[in-house]
C-alpha cells in the first residue's frame, strides 16, 4: 500500500499476508507487515503486526471485534497499514524513540499511529484516537516548518466500517501536525 525510500538508500514497503493465529482470531486475517529491501531486492528488515498484537493495547471491545473476524477471501484486513515511513536522519528529535531509521506506521482501521524501534522491533510510541482512518503519516525533516513533528492526512469516517475501534466518527477530512 505504501513504499518510501529511506535515507540509507533502501526502500521501506508496507505489505500484508494472510495468517491464522488462534490467540487473535479463529478466522483468517490479513496481517500487515513492513519490510525493508536493499537495492538488489533482498529483505534486510521485517516487522509483522501480529507479533506485536499486545503492544497495540487494544480495548476489550476492539479485541473482541478482531477475534470475531469476518469471512473475507484472503483474510479480514483488521488493522490496514497504509503508510510506513522511516524517520529521516534530519528530523532533529533527540528522544531515542524517534531516532533516524525507526519506522512510523499508520494503522488506518485502528485509528492508530505507532513508531517501531528498528533494533528492538518494539512499539516505542503510539498515538491512538487522534485520527480517524488516517493516511500518509510521516515526520517532517529539517528545513521545513515543524521539523520533527508528525504530519498526517486525517481522513475521517463514519461507522459502521472496517474499524474494530468504532467509537469515533467525523464526516470530514483534515490535515494534522502533531508534536509527539
C-alpha positions, -999 to 999 in steps of 0.1 A, spaced: 0 0 0 30 23 5 67 25 -1 92 51 8 129 54 2 149 55 34 179 78 39 202 48 36 190 41 1 169 11 9 131 10 4 105 6 32 74 -12 20 40 -18 37 26 -52 28 3 -79 42 -1 -116 43 -29 -140 53 -24 -156 87 -43 -177 112 -33 -172 148 -58 -187 173 -48 -163 201 -60 -134 179 -88 -149 159 -100 -183 147 -107 -168 113 -83 -159 86 -68 -125 90 -49 -102 66 -20 -92 88 2 -62 80 39 -63 78 66 -38 69 97 -48 50 129 -30 41 147 -41 9 181 -31 -4 189 -21 -40 191 -58 -51 156 -65 -36 169 -85 -7 148 -82 25 171 -67 52 145 -60 79 109 -72 85 82 -64 110 49 -83 115 20 -67 133 6 -100 148 39 -105 166 32 -72 185 -6 -75 189 -4 -69 227 17 -38 223 -11 -22 204 -30 -21 238 -64 -25 221 -96 -23 242 -115 -55 251 -142 -44 226 -117 -40 198 -101 -73 206 -135 -90 205 -143 -75 171 -109 -87 158 -114 -121 173 -149 -124 158 -133 -116 124 -151 -116 91 -154 -142 64 -134 -125 36 -114 -142 9 -77 -135 17 -85 -127 53 -101 -98 71 -80 -66 69 -84 -58 106 -56 -32 110 -49 -19 75 -14 -4 73 -15 23 47 18 41 54 52 30 67 76 59 68 112 58 81 121 86 104 145 109 85 181 115 95 173 152 96 142 151 119 161 168 147 145 148 175 167 138 205 141 114 220 155 79 212 120 67 202 123 90 172 158 81 161 166 81 124 156 48 108 129 39 132 96 34 113 64 53 117 34 31 108 -3 42 102 -30 16 111 -60 31 93 -86 7 107 -73 11 143 -71 49 142 -35 45 155 -1 57 146 30 39 160 67 42 159 87 9 158 122 8 170 142 -7 142 167 -25 165 143 -40 192 113 -42 169 91 -29 198 65 -3 195 81 27 213 55 54 206 18 53 199 -9 78 192 -44 64 192 -78 81 188 -63 114 175 -73 105 139 -99 85 120 -88 64 90 -56 84 86 -32 82 57 3 94 47 19 97 82 54 110 82 79 130 103 88 164 89 125 167 80 149 195 87 144 226 66 106 226 68 85 245 94 76 220 121 108 199 117 104 167 138 66 170 140 43 143 126 22 153 96 -8 132 87 -39 133 65 -68 125 88 -94 110 65 -124 109 88 -152 84 86 -185 73 100 -191 38 114 -200 12 105 -168 5 87 -139 -20 89 -127 -3 121 -127 -25 151 -124 7 173 -158 20 162 -162 46 189 -152 76 167 -168 94 138 -162 126 119 -177 132 84 -148 155 72 -111 152 64 -83 174 77 -45 176 79 -29 174 114 5 184 125 13 166 158 41 174 181 49 139 195 
